[in-house]
Amino acid sequence: MLNHGELFVTPRLDLHLIPVPELVMLHEDPDNPSLLADRNFTNPNNELSHEHSGPLRWRVPQVKVDPAVNIWFIRWIVLRETKEIVGSISFHAPPDDSGMIEIGFGISQACRNKGYGTEALLSMWTWVVDQPRVEILRYAVSASNLPSMAIISKFGFTHIGQQIDELDGPEEIFEMTAEDFKLN
């Protein structure tokens, strides 16, 4: 896996960091024709477009306050073979005071069950465990989301409890230390 800062490269995917101006435009003006004009990929599944409850709702206000936090945020998941966006992935925030960092992702309905989520998570976690202050990786998911529950079981994270997400309801919380992740 290659890491070029704004681009993470996996065997099948390119994870492109969405620059702050593009992130804001995607949230505030998703039909703007210049949105992906300078990109060599397309968005046939309209990932993140016109989402009112998705990650843009939270990430855009954060980058407006501090654009430097964008390095932790939303990346397009692009299938290299077709040059199409198949999903997005993002940490929820920079590491907190205890060094914990949580991640979330989404794969387009038509592109699920092909291992893209697993591949994207592995890339993001491989990068983040080498970042300053990162001590704990967290993944929270609804127990009824069987594909995501299957993904987290592949990585060997420990179930540490439950939480209530204001949008998603009850979620199971899984964690692994950065050091343990590096050993896997």
Secondary structure, DSSP 8 states (H G I E B T S, - for coil): -EE-SSEEE-SSEEEEE--HHHHHHHHH-TT-TTTTTT-S-B-TT-TTTT-SSSTHHHHHHHHHH-GGGGGGS-EEEEETTTTEEEEEEEESSS--TTSEEEEEEEE-GGG-SSSHHHHHHHHHHHHHTTSTT--EEEEEE-TT-HHHHHHHHHHT-EEEEEEEETTTEEEEEEEEEHHHHHH-
